[in-house]
């Protein structure tokens, strides 16, 4: 396939991921024949209209990102917390800023802040919180898979991620 058709394949693959895995925590990824497999999402739990969050869905997922995988520029229509269980994620912020943390929740320790236009590594045992105003992309440049646990509170009918045109 020629390079001029690659963007169309990426868009079509992204739409297919959203159509099949909308409630499972899918993130759009590039899907060209020679690219690594798309991340595998396993929805562990999800509830709609939790107390205090009417019109929202609270979800928990496990994601495996294969070596070489690329997650294109996107954002989430709500808050998402991502904990890296294993591997190292290369993470680029396009708008906003993301604080990389380690340790438990409110008692966690700030590792670094990745600001708009910057790229940083998020390693096993570290976590981030993503808000709707933050557009970002990610890559697995290593030769090992990355395992991430995601907890999110999104609009109940929102896709897990929205591609930035």
MORANOR-V38381 format. One record per helix or strand of 3 or more residues. SS is the DSSP state (H for helix, E for strand). FROM is the first residue (numbers start at 1). TO is the last residue. If there is no record, write none. Layout:
{{SS	FROM	TO} {SS	FROM	TO}}
This chain:
{{H	3	21} {E	40	48} {E	56	65} {E	70	75} {E	78	86} {E	88	95} {E	97	102} {H	105	107} {E	109	115} {E	119	123} {E	126	130} {E	135	139} {E	146	155}}
